[in-house]
Amino acid sequence: MEKTNYDLIIIVNNDYRTNIKGVFAAGDSIEKKYRQITTATADGTISALNAIDYINKIKAPNYTEEAIAG
C-alpha cells in the first residue's frame, strides 16, 4: 500500500496481484486514473478471475512456485 495526499492505495500489477503472495485487489482501492463504478466492477471481475487461476495453479499436482510467478 502507498499513502497519497488523499488516501491509501494498493499497488497491483496487470493481473491485479499485490506484492503479497496470493492477495489480489481491485476497484477504487488500487492506483488508477479513473475511479468509477463501471471500471471498479470490471476490475473486480478481472481480479476474481486471476485469483481463481492462482488457486487452480497452486492446487495442481505439478505445482511449482514458477507456475504462479506473475
Backbone as a chain_set.jsonl record, in Angstrom:
{"seq": "MEKTNYDLIIIVNNDYRTNIKGVFAAGDSIEKKYRQITTATADGTISALNAIDYINKIKAPNYTEEAIAG", "coords": {"N": [[0.836, -1.175, 0.0], [0.313, 2.28, -0.5], [0.693, 5.583, 0.596], [-1.092, 8.428, -0.344], [-1.727, 11.898, -1.133], [-4.412, 11.972, -0.709], [-5.505, 9.504, 0.105], [-5.12, 6.01, 1.049], [-3.658, 3.764, -1.238], [-3.592, 0.729, -3.125], [-1.001, -0.97, -4.641], [-0.867, -2.718, -7.645], [-0.149, -5.344, -10.059], [-0.486, -6.011, -13.635], [-2.186, -8.191, -13.53], [-3.665, -7.72, -11.342], [-2.478, -8.486, -8.987], [-1.138, -8.105, -5.734], [1.797, -7.106, -3.869], [1.875, -9.063, -2.033], [1.908, -12.46, -1.704], [-0.611, -14.325, -3.233], [-2.604, -12.476, -2.764], [-5.004, -10.359, -4.077], [-6.233, -7.307, -5.554], [-8.705, -4.773, -6.325], [-10.721, -2.302, -8.072], [-11.709, 0.799, -6.535], [-9.721, 0.854, -4.654], [-7.256, 0.499, -5.723], [-4.363, 1.806, -7.508], [-5.116, 3.978, -10.052], [-6.153, 5.854, -12.946], [-8.859, 6.599, -13.516], [-11.726, 6.553, -11.506], [-14.557, 4.945, -11.07], [-17.814, 3.435, -10.951], [-18.201, 1.638, -13.092], [-15.595, 0.924, -14.05], [-14.568, -0.072, -11.686], [-16.167, -2.314, -11.243], [-15.487, -3.898, -13.466], [-12.736, -4.233, -12.936], [-12.912, -5.718, -10.566], [-14.02, -8.096, -11.51], [-11.946, -9.007, -13.22], [-9.887, -9.281, -11.33], [-10.999, -11.261, -9.669], [-11.145, -13.446, -11.474], [-8.405, -13.809, -11.982], [-7.591, -14.513, -9.404], [-8.935, -16.96, -9.096], [-7.601, -18.43, -11.095], [-5.028, -18.436, -9.957], [-5.504, -19.935, -7.584], [-6.286, -22.389, -8.727], [-3.864, -23.086, -9.945], [-2.123, -23.448, -7.718], [-3.301, -25.627, -6.578], [-2.866, -27.636, -8.353], [-1.47, -30.812, -9.274], [1.164, -30.752, -10.221], [2.296, -28.46, -9.171], [4.436, -25.661, -8.893], [6.505, -23.038, -7.626], [7.31, -21.408, -9.707], [5.272, -21.724, -11.518], [3.291, -20.005, -10.716], [4.375, -17.548, -10.768], [4.184, -14.151, -11.427]], "CA": [[0.0, 0.0, 0.0], [1.055, 3.529, -0.592], [-0.061, 6.75, 1.076], [-1.095, 9.579, -1.241], [-2.269, 13.088, -0.486], [-5.848, 11.83, -0.498], [-5.94, 8.245, 0.682], [-4.216, 4.878, 0.838], [-3.944, 2.999, -2.442], [-2.905, -0.556, -3.215], [-0.281, -1.112, -5.901], [-1.052, -4.046, -8.23], [0.397, -5.495, -11.405], [-1.531, -6.129, -14.658], [-3.102, -9.258, -13.139], [-4.264, -7.246, -10.093], [-1.783, -9.081, -7.841], [-0.391, -7.189, -4.878], [3.132, -7.635, -3.571], [1.691, -10.141, -1.061], [1.601, -13.682, -2.425], [-1.982, -14.805, -3.126], [-3.544, -11.387, -2.459], [-5.381, -9.568, -5.231], [-7.024, -6.124, -5.215], [-9.375, -4.183, -7.486], [-11.665, -1.221, -7.826], [-11.229, 2.105, -6.108], [-8.609, 0.742, -3.702], [-5.988, 0.39, -6.435], [-3.885, 3.005, -8.201], [-5.574, 4.089, -11.429], [-6.513, 7.217, -13.327], [-10.293, 6.83, -13.414], [-12.406, 5.828, -10.443], [-15.999, 4.978, -11.256], [-18.419, 2.122, -10.711], [-18.005, 0.756, -14.243], [-14.24, 0.371, -14.063], [-14.386, -0.848, -10.458], [-16.821, -3.607, -11.471], [-14.64, -4.652, -14.394], [-11.519, -4.601, -12.203], [-13.264, -6.791, -9.632], [-14.174, -9.32, -12.302], [-10.607, -9.44, -13.639], [-9.18, -9.724, -10.132], [-11.579, -12.552, -9.25], [-10.714, -14.475, -12.425], [-6.989, -14.079, -11.732], [-7.5, -15.227, -8.131], [-9.344, -18.342, -9.389], [-6.482, -19.027, -11.818], [-3.969, -18.642, -8.958], [-5.902, -21.062, -6.727], [-6.2, -23.616, -9.528], [-2.451, -23.423, -10.159], [-1.488, -23.983, -6.508], [-3.931, -26.912, -6.284], [-2.469, -28.598, -9.377], [-0.496, -31.799, -8.783], [2.529, -30.405, -10.638], [2.508, -27.089, -8.699], [5.747, -25.137, -8.542], [6.48, -21.583, -7.421], [7.468, -20.788, -11.015], [3.995, -21.787, -12.216], [2.415, -18.906, -10.309], [5.108, -16.282, -10.846], [3.495, -13.217, -12.306]], "C": [[0.876, 1.232, 0.0], [0.152, 4.68, -0.154], [0.051, 7.869, 0.056], [-1.615, 10.786, -0.468], [-3.727, 12.902, -0.078], [-6.232, 10.582, 0.286], [-4.822, 7.208, 0.581], [-4.625, 4.178, -0.441], [-3.125, 1.719, -2.41], [-2.273, -0.647, -4.601], [-0.444, -2.554, -6.38], [-0.355, -4.107, -9.58], [-0.759, -5.648, -12.395], [-2.544, -7.223, -14.365], [-3.818, -8.937, -11.832], [-3.694, -7.954, -8.869], [-1.097, -7.984, -7.046], [1.003, -7.755, -4.677], [3.071, -8.73, -2.506], [1.19, -11.372, -1.804], [0.159, -14.138, -2.16], [-3.021, -13.737, -2.82], [-3.738, -10.534, -3.706], [-6.209, -8.371, -4.768], [-7.633, -5.543, -6.487], [-10.22, -2.994, -7.063], [-10.997, 0.056, -7.364], [-10.093, 2.046, -5.099], [-7.257, 0.691, -4.395], [-5.638, 1.695, -7.129], [-4.361, 2.968, -9.645], [-6.052, 5.502, -11.69], [-7.994, 7.504, -13.096], [-10.899, 5.964, -12.326], [-13.91, 6.011, -10.637], [-16.529, 3.563, -11.162], [-18.172, 1.155, -11.866], [-16.624, 0.13, -14.241], [-13.979, -0.453, -12.812], [-15.005, -2.235, -10.609], [-15.981, -4.482, -12.39], [-13.358, -5.108, -13.71], [-11.786, -5.752, -11.246], [-13.416, -8.121, -10.338], [-12.815, -9.873, -12.712], [-9.817, -9.972, -12.446], [-9.684, -11.077, -9.661], [-11.138, -13.683, -10.176], [-9.239, -14.819, -12.234], [-6.785, -14.813, -10.41], [-7.89, -16.698, -8.314], [-8.223, -19.081, -10.106], [-5.335, -19.356, -10.86], [-4.285, -19.858, -8.079], [-5.811, -22.378, -7.482], [-4.759, -24.042, -9.758], [-1.822, -24.006, -8.894], [-2.111, -25.311, -6.078], [-3.507, -28.008, -7.256], [-1.419, -29.545, -8.838], [0.951, -31.472, -9.137], [2.871, -28.97, -10.26], [3.973, -26.8, -8.401], [5.596, -23.636, -8.352], [6.566, -20.859, -8.774], [6.158, -20.763, -11.771], [3.098, -20.609, -11.877], [3.126, -17.553, -10.361], [4.412, -15.367, -11.84], [4.338, -12.075, -12.593]], "O": [[2.024, 1.212, 0.444], [-1.025, 4.723, -0.509], [1.152, 8.223, -0.366], [-1.907, 10.688, 0.723], [-4.219, 13.605, 0.805], [-7.193, 10.609, 1.055], [-3.728, 7.494, 0.094], [-5.817, 4.013, -0.704], [-2.091, 1.645, -1.745], [-2.94, -0.425, -5.611], [-0.195, -3.496, -5.629], [-0.014, -3.082, -10.172], [-1.911, -5.431, -12.019], [-3.654, -7.19, -14.896], [-4.504, -9.794, -11.275], [-4.348, -8.018, -7.828], [-0.541, -7.045, -7.617], [1.346, -8.783, -5.261], [4.108, -9.269, -2.117], [0.152, -11.32, -2.463], [-0.242, -14.314, -1.01], [-4.196, -14.054, -2.636], [-2.779, -10.052, -4.308], [-6.82, -8.419, -3.701], [-7.142, -5.787, -7.589], [-10.408, -2.719, -5.878], [-9.868, 0.361, -7.749], [-9.553, 3.086, -4.722], [-6.221, 0.823, -3.743], [-6.485, 2.569, -7.316], [-4.046, 2.034, -10.382], [-6.324, 6.257, -10.757], [-8.342, 8.544, -12.538], [-10.609, 4.77, -12.243], [-14.458, 7.087, -10.399], [-15.77, 2.601, -11.281], [-17.954, -0.034, -11.634], [-16.498, -1.082, -14.415], [-13.241, -1.437, -12.868], [-14.43, -3.223, -10.152], [-15.787, -5.668, -12.123], [-12.937, -6.251, -13.886], [-10.968, -6.664, -11.13], [-12.991, -9.156, -9.825], [-12.56, -11.069, -12.57], [-9.153, -11.003, -12.551], [-8.892, -11.945, -9.294], [-10.793, -14.766, -9.705], [-8.86, -15.987, -12.315], [-5.892, -15.654, -10.309], [-7.247, -17.582, -7.75], [-7.92, -20.227, -9.772], [-4.742, -20.431, -10.945], [-3.423, -20.71, -7.861], [-5.318, -23.371, -6.947], [-4.462, -25.237, -9.764], [-1.059, -24.968, -8.983], [-1.511, -26.046, -5.293], [-3.762, -29.187, -7.007], [-0.569, -29.148, -8.041], [1.867, -31.876, -8.422], [3.655, -28.324, -10.953], [4.658, -27.586, -7.746], [4.654, -23.035, -8.867], [5.952, -19.807, -8.952], [5.941, -19.87, -12.59], [2.23, -20.248, -12.672], [2.531, -16.527, -10.032], [4.093, -15.772, -12.958], [3.927, -11.173, -13.323]]}, "num_chains": 1, "name": "protein.A"}
